């Protein structure tokens, strides 16, 4: 992603002035709470309220108008979320703009489970229930949300074009020894193409995880960080959760824990048109696609050779399992 506004200590002071001017209030404190890959995030305390400020790192991500559109749709569907209070892409304060959100009191999903506020089963059931609600928000086509219009008419075609382009480029750059594009395209054809009538574009959170959930004292779960939202196959939100279960040691070495979490998610989600076996097949293909995009990200956008190599290992492991 071009036009990256990298973190500087000066942002810590600028955000105080920016919030004070926008809200016409005194800012008591501005604490950097996360070193995000999409935004620089601050907890803003004023005399009356607390807010979250997010300074955009990228000029064109999240896409213009996306977060405002999502805000309206979530409100219509009565999906719990942090209300968007201010959004600007002009460079008055920061090169790529910033936004202000309602601050939701609580713990991250990870901490809430650790501290016994909620069980892991309850958290995953809530994920399923929430996903079902916002998956009712339809988009006309797949890909970038584009104010509800989407961009690509066919999901399988969109994925094949995207991964083939990335794999061709990575191979030319010497990042991959041989080009697996043809094999990946065949996998997508054999799994996603055959179920096209069941794959319709819907709003995806894009980064559903324990760390992107806030759990209140009364166990209410709210998903935050909609920056990576897009229009796609609803199951793609589940693979963000299952990816951790498949590849992180705390999960992969505990199959019982994995099984309970998966069952809890689908219990919360409700009736679906696929069998457990079909879900597994879709999941495997979607994980392959995700690793391709992650390789692209760590090779070109957020250059990190160590993470790139780690993702590449997962990608080839998944390919071998497809034989």
PAKOL-477216 format. One record per residue (C-alpha): x, y, z. Coordinates in Angstrom, 2 decimals, decimal comma. Layout:
BEGIN
<node><x>X</x><y>Y</y><z>Z</z></node>
...
END
This chain:
BEGIN
<node><x>0,00</x><y>0,00</y><z>0,00</z></node>
<node><x>1,54</x><y>3,37</y><z>-0,99</z></node>
<node><x>1,76</x><y>6,66</y><z>0,92</z></node>
<node><x>2,48</x><y>5,21</y><z>4,36</z></node>
<node><x>2,43</x><y>7,69</y><z>7,24</z></node>
<node><x>4,88</x><y>6,07</y><z>9,63</z></node>
<node><x>4,76</x><y>6,59</y><z>13,38</z></node>
<node><x>6,67</x><y>9,55</y><z>14,82</z></node>
<node><x>6,67</x><y>10,86</y><z>18,38</z></node>
<node><x>5,30</x><y>14,14</y><z>17,03</z></node>
<node><x>1,96</x><y>12,39</y><z>16,32</z></node>
<node><x>1,45</x><y>12,04</y><z>20,10</z></node>
<node><x>1,24</x><y>15,83</y><z>20,42</z></node>
<node><x>-0,56</x><y>16,47</y><z>17,16</z></node>
<node><x>-3,45</x><y>14,17</y><z>18,07</z></node>
<node><x>-4,13</x><y>16,22</y><z>21,20</z></node>
<node><x>-4,43</x><y>19,41</y><z>19,15</z></node>
<node><x>-6,49</x><y>17,72</y><z>16,43</z></node>
<node><x>-9,07</x><y>16,24</y><z>18,82</z></node>
<node><x>-9,28</x><y>19,47</y><z>20,82</z></node>
<node><x>-10,04</x><y>21,47</y><z>17,67</z></node>
<node><x>-12,50</x><y>19,00</y><z>16,16</z></node>
<node><x>-14,49</x><y>18,42</y><z>19,36</z></node>
<node><x>-13,92</x><y>21,91</y><z>20,78</z></node>
<node><x>-12,95</x><y>20,48</y><z>24,14</z></node>
<node><x>-9,97</x><y>20,06</y><z>26,41</z></node>
<node><x>-7,96</x><y>16,88</y><z>26,01</z></node>
<node><x>-6,76</x><y>15,55</y><z>29,36</z></node>
<node><x>-4,65</x><y>12,76</y><z>27,89</z></node>
<node><x>-3,87</x><y>10,93</y><z>24,67</z></node>
<node><x>-2,36</x><y>7,49</y><z>25,18</z></node>
<node><x>-1,08</x><y>5,39</y><z>22,30</z></node>
<node><x>-2,71</x><y>2,03</y><z>22,93</z></node>
<node><x>-1,81</x><y>0,02</y><z>19,87</z></node>
<node><x>0,81</x><y>-0,07</y><z>17,17</z></node>
<node><x>-1,58</x><y>-1,06</y><z>14,42</z></node>
<node><x>-0,73</x><y>-2,02</y><z>10,87</z></node>
<node><x>-3,59</x><y>0,08</y><z>9,51</z></node>
<node><x>-3,75</x><y>3,02</y><z>11,95</z></node>
<node><x>-1,97</x><y>4,71</y><z>14,83</z></node>
<node><x>-4,48</x><y>4,32</y><z>17,67</z></node>
<node><x>-4,96</x><y>6,49</y><z>20,78</z></node>
<node><x>-7,20</x><y>6,51</y><z>23,82</z></node>
<node><x>-8,38</x><y>10,09</y><z>24,24</z></node>
<node><x>-9,66</x><y>11,31</y><z>27,61</z></node>
<node><x>-11,66</x><y>14,55</y><z>27,82</z></node>
<node><x>-13,53</x><y>16,07</y><z>30,81</z></node>
<node><x>-16,83</x><y>14,46</y><z>29,78</z></node>
<node><x>-16,05</x><y>11,43</y><z>27,64</z></node>
<node><x>-13,36</x><y>9,03</y><z>26,45</z></node>
<node><x>-12,80</x><y>8,37</y><z>22,75</z></node>
<node><x>-10,66</x><y>6,31</y><z>20,41</z></node>
<node><x>-8,68</x><y>8,23</y><z>17,79</z></node>
<node><x>-7,26</x><y>6,44</y><z>14,76</z></node>
<node><x>-4,72</x><y>8,23</y><z>12,59</z></node>
<node><x>-4,63</x><y>6,69</y><z>9,12</z></node>
<node><x>-1,32</x><y>5,24</y><z>7,99</z></node>
<node><x>-2,43</x><y>4,76</y><z>4,38</z></node>
<node><x>-3,74</x><y>7,28</y><z>1,90</z></node>
<node><x>-6,26</x><y>4,93</y><z>0,26</z></node>
<node><x>-7,00</x><y>2,40</y><z>3,01</z></node>
<node><x>-9,59</x><y>2,07</y><z>4,43</z></node>
<node><x>-11,30</x><y>3,15</y><z>1,22</z></node>
<node><x>-13,06</x><y>6,50</y><z>1,19</z></node>
<node><x>-16,65</x><y>6,21</y><z>2,40</z></node>
<node><x>-16,38</x><y>2,61</y><z>3,58</z></node>
<node><x>-16,43</x><y>3,15</y><z>7,33</z></node>
<node><x>-19,31</x><y>5,62</y><z>7,15</z></node>
<node><x>-21,32</x><y>3,16</y><z>5,04</z></node>
<node><x>-20,59</x><y>0,33</y><z>7,49</z></node>
<node><x>-21,62</x><y>2,54</y><z>10,42</z></node>
<node><x>-25,05</x><y>3,10</y><z>8,84</z></node>
<node><x>-25,56</x><y>-0,57</y><z>8,01</z></node>
<node><x>-24,54</x><y>-1,83</y><z>11,45</z></node>
<node><x>-26,94</x><y>0,65</y><z>13,05</z></node>
<node><x>-29,79</x><y>-0,53</y><z>10,80</z></node>
<node><x>-29,13</x><y>-4,18</y><z>11,69</z></node>
<node><x>-28,70</x><y>-3,26</y><z>15,38</z></node>
<node><x>-25,24</x><y>-4,82</y><z>15,48</z></node>
<node><x>-23,30</x><y>-3,60</y><z>18,54</z></node>
<node><x>-20,35</x><y>-1,46</y><z>17,46</z></node>
<node><x>-18,26</x><y>1,56</y><z>18,37</z></node>
<node><x>-20,08</x><y>4,57</y><z>16,90</z></node>
<node><x>-18,17</x><y>6,60</y><z>14,33</z></node>
<node><x>-18,12</x><y>10,21</y><z>15,59</z></node>
<node><x>-15,73</x><y>11,97</y><z>13,20</z></node>
<node><x>-14,02</x><y>11,00</y><z>9,96</z></node>
<node><x>-11,83</x><y>13,05</y><z>7,67</z></node>
<node><x>-9,37</x><y>12,26</y><z>4,91</z></node>
<node><x>-8,08</x><y>15,81</y><z>4,52</z></node>
<node><x>-4,54</x><y>16,71</y><z>5,57</z></node>
<node><x>-5,36</x><y>19,48</y><z>8,03</z></node>
<node><x>-3,78</x><y>17,57</y><z>10,91</z></node>
<node><x>-2,30</x><y>14,41</y><z>9,39</z></node>
<node><x>-1,35</x><y>13,54</y><z>5,78</z></node>
<node><x>-3,98</x><y>10,82</y><z>5,43</z></node>
<node><x>-6,57</x><y>12,11</y><z>7,92</z></node>
<node><x>-7,97</x><y>10,61</y><z>11,12</z></node>
<node><x>-11,19</x><y>9,50</y><z>12,78</z></node>
<node><x>-12,80</x><y>9,43</y><z>16,21</z></node>
<node><x>-14,84</x><y>6,56</y><z>17,62</z></node>
<node><x>-16,88</x><y>5,89</y><z>20,70</z></node>
<node><x>-14,79</x><y>4,26</y><z>23,45</z></node>
<node><x>-16,22</x><y>0,94</y><z>24,62</z></node>
<node><x>-15,34</x><y>0,04</y><z>28,18</z></node>
<node><x>-14,18</x><y>-3,53</y><z>28,65</z></node>
<node><x>-11,45</x><y>-6,07</y><z>28,02</z></node>
<node><x>-10,20</x><y>-7,59</y><z>24,79</z></node>
<node><x>-11,61</x><y>-11,03</y><z>24,08</z></node>
<node><x>-8,24</x><y>-12,57</y><z>24,94</z></node>
<node><x>-8,02</x><y>-10,82</y><z>28,33</z></node>
<node><x>-11,69</x><y>-11,40</y><z>29,13</z></node>
<node><x>-11,20</x><y>-15,16</y><z>28,76</z></node>
<node><x>-7,98</x><y>-15,07</y><z>30,79</z></node>
<node><x>-9,65</x><y>-13,15</y><z>33,61</z></node>
<node><x>-12,74</x><y>-15,34</y><z>33,65</z></node>
<node><x>-15,18</x><y>-12,62</y><z>32,56</z></node>
<node><x>-16,35</x><y>-14,90</y><z>29,76</z></node>
<node><x>-15,55</x><y>-18,45</y><z>28,71</z></node>
<node><x>-13,93</x><y>-19,21</y><z>25,38</z></node>
<node><x>-17,07</x><y>-21,10</y><z>24,36</z></node>
<node><x>-19,24</x><y>-18,08</y><z>25,18</z></node>
<node><x>-16,91</x><y>-15,80</y><z>23,22</z></node>
<node><x>-17,00</x><y>-18,00</y><z>20,12</z></node>
<node><x>-20,76</x><y>-18,40</y><z>20,35</z></node>
<node><x>-21,02</x><y>-14,60</y><z>20,44</z></node>
<node><x>-18,73</x><y>-14,36</y><z>17,40</z></node>
<node><x>-21,11</x><y>-16,63</y><z>15,49</z></node>
<node><x>-24,20</x><y>-14,68</y><z>16,59</z></node>
<node><x>-22,64</x><y>-11,33</y><z>15,64</z></node>
<node><x>-21,39</x><y>-12,63</y><z>12,30</z></node>
<node><x>-24,85</x><y>-13,89</y><z>11,38</z></node>
<node><x>-26,27</x><y>-10,41</y><z>12,03</z></node>
<node><x>-23,84</x><y>-8,41</y><z>9,92</z></node>
<node><x>-23,74</x><y>-11,08</y><z>7,22</z></node>
<node><x>-27,36</x><y>-10,10</y><z>6,59</z></node>
<node><x>-25,94</x><y>-6,83</y><z>5,24</z></node>
<node><x>-25,79</x><y>-7,50</y><z>1,51</z></node>
<node><x>-23,49</x><y>-5,94</y><z>-1,06</z></node>
<node><x>-24,26</x><y>-6,13</y><z>-4,80</z></node>
<node><x>-20,85</x><y>-7,50</y><z>-5,83</z></node>
<node><x>-17,67</x><y>-8,89</y><z>-4,25</z></node>
<node><x>-14,43</x><y>-7,17</y><z>-3,26</z></node>
<node><x>-14,15</x><y>-3,52</y><z>-2,17</z></node>
<node><x>-17,46</x><y>-2,46</y><z>-0,62</z></node>
<node><x>-17,80</x><y>0,65</y><z>-2,81</z></node>
<node><x>-20,76</x><y>2,05</y><z>-0,84</z></node>
<node><x>-22,66</x><y>-1,22</y><z>-1,16</z></node>
<node><x>-22,09</x><y>-1,67</y><z>-4,90</z></node>
<node><x>-19,05</x><y>-3,94</y><z>-4,70</z></node>
<node><x>-16,78</x><y>-4,46</y><z>-7,69</z></node>
<node><x>-16,53</x><y>-8,08</y><z>-8,90</z></node>
<node><x>-19,51</x><y>-10,10</y><z>-10,14</z></node>
<node><x>-18,05</x><y>-13,55</y><z>-9,49</z></node>
<node><x>-16,26</x><y>-14,69</y><z>-6,32</z></node>
<node><x>-14,19</x><y>-17,52</y><z>-7,87</z></node>
<node><x>-13,09</x><y>-15,32</y><z>-10,79</z></node>
<node><x>-12,09</x><y>-12,54</y><z>-8,41</z></node>
<node><x>-9,99</x><y>-14,89</y><z>-6,28</z></node>
<node><x>-8,30</x><y>-16,57</y><z>-9,24</z></node>
<node><x>-7,36</x><y>-13,24</y><z>-10,83</z></node>
<node><x>-6,00</x><y>-11,94</y><z>-7,54</z></node>
<node><x>-3,91</x><y>-14,94</y><z>-6,49</z></node>
<node><x>-2,55</x><y>-15,65</y><z>-9,98</z></node>
<node><x>-1,35</x><y>-12,05</y><z>-10,31</z></node>
<node><x>0,34</x><y>-12,16</y><z>-6,90</z></node>
<node><x>1,97</x><y>-15,56</y><z>-7,42</z></node>
<node><x>3,23</x><y>-14,56</y><z>-10,87</z></node>
<node><x>4,80</x><y>-11,42</y><z>-9,40</z></node>
<node><x>6,34</x><y>-13,18</y><z>-6,39</z></node>
<node><x>7,85</x><y>-15,80</y><z>-8,69</z></node>
<node><x>9,35</x><y>-13,14</y><z>-10,99</z></node>
<node><x>10,83</x><y>-11,42</y><z>-7,92</z></node>
<node><x>12,50</x><y>-14,67</y><z>-6,85</z></node>
<node><x>10,42</x><y>-14,96</y><z>-3,68</z></node>
<node><x>9,08</x><y>-18,34</y><z>-4,86</z></node>
<node><x>11,23</x><y>-20,97</y><z>-6,55</z></node>
<node><x>8,48</x><y>-22,21</y><z>-8,85</z></node>
<node><x>5,10</x><y>-20,75</y><z>-9,72</z></node>
<node><x>2,17</x><y>-22,53</y><z>-8,02</z></node>
<node><x>-0,45</x><y>-20,27</y><z>-9,67</z></node>
<node><x>-1,92</x><y>-22,99</y><z>-11,89</z></node>
<node><x>-2,38</x><y>-25,40</y><z>-9,00</z></node>
<node><x>-4,01</x><y>-22,76</y><z>-6,78</z></node>
<node><x>-6,36</x><y>-21,77</y><z>-9,59</z></node>
<node><x>-7,38</x><y>-25,42</y><z>-10,00</z></node>
<node><x>-8,12</x><y>-25,71</y><z>-6,28</z></node>
<node><x>-10,33</x><y>-22,62</y><z>-6,38</z></node>
<node><x>-12,14</x><y>-23,93</y><z>-9,47</z></node>
<node><x>-12,85</x><y>-27,31</y><z>-7,89</z></node>
<node><x>-14,16</x><y>-25,96</y><z>-4,56</z></node>
<node><x>-15,63</x><y>-22,48</y><z>-5,00</z></node>
<node><x>-16,86</x><y>-22,65</y><z>-8,59</z></node>
<node><x>-19,05</x><y>-25,67</y><z>-7,89</z></node>
<node><x>-20,95</x><y>-23,88</y><z>-5,13</z></node>
<node><x>-21,47</x><y>-20,49</y><z>-6,76</z></node>
<node><x>-25,23</x><y>-20,44</y><z>-6,13</z></node>
<node><x>-24,53</x><y>-20,57</y><z>-2,38</z></node>
<node><x>-21,83</x><y>-17,88</y><z>-2,45</z></node>
<node><x>-23,36</x><y>-14,41</y><z>-2,41</z></node>
<node><x>-21,62</x><y>-11,14</y><z>-1,50</z></node>
<node><x>-22,13</x><y>-9,99</y><z>2,06</z></node>
<node><x>-20,38</x><y>-7,65</y><z>4,47</z></node>
<node><x>-17,31</x><y>-9,26</y><z>6,04</z></node>
<node><x>-15,51</x><y>-7,91</y><z>9,09</z></node>
<node><x>-12,26</x><y>-9,06</y><z>7,52</z></node>
<node><x>-10,25</x><y>-9,49</y><z>10,73</z></node>
<node><x>-12,45</x><y>-11,24</y><z>13,26</z></node>
<node><x>-10,32</x><y>-12,22</y><z>16,25</z></node>
<node><x>-10,16</x><y>-12,29</y><z>20,03</z></node>
<node><x>-8,05</x><y>-9,11</y><z>19,99</z></node>
<node><x>-10,62</x><y>-7,29</y><z>17,84</z></node>
<node><x>-13,42</x><y>-7,96</y><z>20,32</z></node>
<node><x>-14,29</x><y>-5,97</y><z>23,43</z></node>
<node><x>-16,10</x><y>-7,78</y><z>26,24</z></node>
<node><x>-17,96</x><y>-5,69</y><z>28,82</z></node>
<node><x>-18,49</x><y>-6,65</y><z>32,45</z></node>
<node><x>-21,97</x><y>-7,93</y><z>31,57</z></node>
<node><x>-20,40</x><y>-10,20</y><z>28,87</z></node>
<node><x>-21,62</x><y>-8,17</y><z>25,92</z></node>
<node><x>-19,27</x><y>-8,73</y><z>22,97</z></node>
<node><x>-18,55</x><y>-5,95</y><z>20,45</z></node>
<node><x>-16,37</x><y>-6,29</y><z>17,35</z></node>
<node><x>-14,05</x><y>-3,37</y><z>16,67</z></node>
<node><x>-11,62</x><y>-2,41</y><z>13,87</z></node>
<node><x>-13,67</x><y>-2,64</y><z>10,66</z></node>
<node><x>-10,83</x><y>-1,24</y><z>8,53</z></node>
<node><x>-10,34</x><y>-4,51</y><z>6,61</z></node>
<node><x>-14,03</x><y>-5,04</y><z>5,91</z></node>
<node><x>-14,97</x><y>-6,12</y><z>2,39</z></node>
<node><x>-17,69</x><y>-7,95</y><z>0,48</z></node>
<node><x>-17,23</x><y>-11,68</y><z>0,19</z></node>
<node><x>-18,23</x><y>-15,24</y><z>1,01</z></node>
<node><x>-19,48</x><y>-15,25</y><z>4,63</z></node>
<node><x>-17,27</x><y>-18,22</y><z>5,58</z></node>
<node><x>-14,18</x><y>-16,05</y><z>5,05</z></node>
<node><x>-14,85</x><y>-14,41</y><z>8,43</z></node>
<node><x>-14,72</x><y>-17,79</y><z>10,14</z></node>
<node><x>-11,34</x><y>-18,65</y><z>8,64</z></node>
<node><x>-9,83</x><y>-15,64</y><z>10,40</z></node>
<node><x>-10,65</x><y>-17,48</y><z>13,63</z></node>
<node><x>-9,79</x><y>-20,97</y><z>12,40</z></node>
<node><x>-6,43</x><y>-19,77</y><z>11,01</z></node>
<node><x>-5,25</x><y>-19,27</y><z>14,57</z></node>
<node><x>-6,64</x><y>-22,61</y><z>15,60</z></node>
<node><x>-4,79</x><y>-24,34</y><z>12,77</z></node>
<node><x>-1,39</x><y>-22,67</y><z>13,05</z></node>
<node><x>-0,86</x><y>-21,27</y><z>16,57</z></node>
<node><x>0,64</x><y>-23,76</y><z>19,02</z></node>
<node><x>-1,79</x><y>-22,97</y><z>21,83</z></node>
<node><x>-4,57</x><y>-24,16</y><z>19,53</z></node>
<node><x>-3,06</x><y>-26,69</y><z>17,15</z></node>
<node><x>-1,77</x><y>-28,88</y><z>20,00</z></node>
<node><x>-5,16</x><y>-28,96</y><z>21,68</z></node>
<node><x>-7,71</x><y>-30,53</y><z>19,27</z></node>
<node><x>-10,43</x><y>-30,60</y><z>21,95</z></node>
<node><x>-10,15</x><y>-26,85</y><z>22,41</z></node>
<node><x>-10,34</x><y>-26,37</y><z>18,64</z></node>
<node><x>-13,41</x><y>-28,56</y><z>18,34</z></node>
<node><x>-15,28</x><y>-26,74</y><z>21,13</z></node>
<node><x>-14,51</x><y>-23,32</y><z>19,64</z></node>
<node><x>-15,66</x><y>-24,37</y><z>16,18</z></node>
<node><x>-18,86</x><y>-25,89</y><z>17,50</z></node>
<node><x>-19,56</x><y>-22,76</y><z>19,55</z></node>
<node><x>-19,15</x><y>-20,47</y><z>16,53</z></node>
<node><x>-21,55</x><y>-22,45</y><z>14,35</z></node>
<node><x>-24,00</x><y>-22,84</y><z>17,21</z></node>
<node><x>-24,11</x><y>-19,05</y><z>17,49</z></node>
<node><x>-24,26</x><y>-18,65</y><z>13,72</z></node>
<node><x>-27,24</x><y>-20,95</y><z>13,20</z></node>
<node><x>-28,37</x><y>-22,98</y><z>10,21</z></node>
<node><x>-26,05</x><y>-23,06</y><z>7,18</z></node>
<node><x>-26,43</x><y>-24,73</y><z>3,73</z></node>
<node><x>-23,22</x><y>-26,78</y><z>4,00</z></node>
<node><x>-22,16</x><y>-30,05</y><z>5,64</z></node>
<node><x>-19,19</x><y>-30,26</y><z>8,01</z></node>
<node><x>-17,17</x><y>-31,86</y><z>5,22</z></node>
<node><x>-17,99</x><y>-29,03</y><z>2,80</z></node>
<node><x>-17,03</x><y>-26,47</y><z>5,43</z></node>
<node><x>-13,64</x><y>-28,14</y><z>5,81</z></node>
<node><x>-13,07</x><y>-28,09</y><z>2,04</z></node>
<node><x>-14,05</x><y>-24,42</y><z>1,74</z></node>
<node><x>-11,93</x><y>-23,58</y><z>4,75</z></node>
<node><x>-8,84</x><y>-25,22</y><z>3,26</z></node>
<node><x>-9,22</x><y>-23,31</y><z>-0,02</z></node>
<node><x>-9,90</x><y>-19,99</y><z>1,69</z></node>
<node><x>-6,85</x><y>-20,49</y><z>3,91</z></node>
<node><x>-4,69</x><y>-20,99</y><z>0,81</z></node>
<node><x>-6,06</x><y>-17,79</y><z>-0,71</z></node>
<node><x>-5,45</x><y>-15,90</y><z>2,52</z></node>
<node><x>-1,82</x><y>-17,00</y><z>2,71</z></node>
<node><x>-1,24</x><y>-15,74</y><z>-0,84</z></node>
<node><x>-2,50</x><y>-12,28</y><z>0,11</z></node>
<node><x>-0,45</x><y>-12,37</y><z>3,32</z></node>
<node><x>2,69</x><y>-13,19</y><z>1,34</z></node>
<node><x>1,95</x><y>-10,22</y><z>-0,89</z></node>
<node><x>1,50</x><y>-7,99</y><z>2,15</z></node>
<node><x>4,73</x><y>-8,98</y><z>3,89</z></node>
<node><x>6,81</x><y>-8,94</y><z>0,71</z></node>
<node><x>5,63</x><y>-5,64</y><z>-0,78</z></node>
<node><x>3,58</x><y>-3,51</y><z>1,65</z></node>
<node><x>4,80</x><y>-4,13</y><z>5,19</z></node>
<node><x>8,19</x><y>-5,59</y><z>4,27</z></node>
<node><x>9,03</x><y>-8,28</y><z>6,82</z></node>
<node><x>11,11</x><y>-11,21</y><z>5,56</z></node>
<node><x>10,64</x><y>-13,28</y><z>8,72</z></node>
<node><x>6,85</x><y>-13,07</y><z>8,58</z></node>
<node><x>6,90</x><y>-13,63</y><z>4,83</z></node>
<node><x>8,86</x><y>-16,88</y><z>5,28</z></node>
<node><x>6,49</x><y>-18,01</y><z>8,01</z></node>
<node><x>3,42</x><y>-17,40</y><z>5,84</z></node>
<node><x>5,14</x><y>-19,08</y><z>2,88</z></node>
<node><x>5,70</x><y>-22,23</y><z>4,94</z></node>
<node><x>2,01</x><y>-22,34</y><z>5,86</z></node>
<node><x>1,05</x><y>-21,77</y><z>2,22</z></node>
<node><x>3,12</x><y>-24,70</y><z>0,96</z></node>
<node><x>1,92</x><y>-26,92</y><z>3,80</z></node>
<node><x>-1,68</x><y>-26,26</y><z>2,73</z></node>
<node><x>-0,78</x><y>-26,91</y><z>-0,92</z></node>
<node><x>0,79</x><y>-30,27</y><z>-0,04</z></node>
<node><x>-2,34</x><y>-31,23</y><z>1,87</z></node>
<node><x>-4,37</x><y>-30,51</y><z>-1,29</z></node>
<node><x>-2,64</x><y>-33,24</y><z>-3,30</z></node>
END
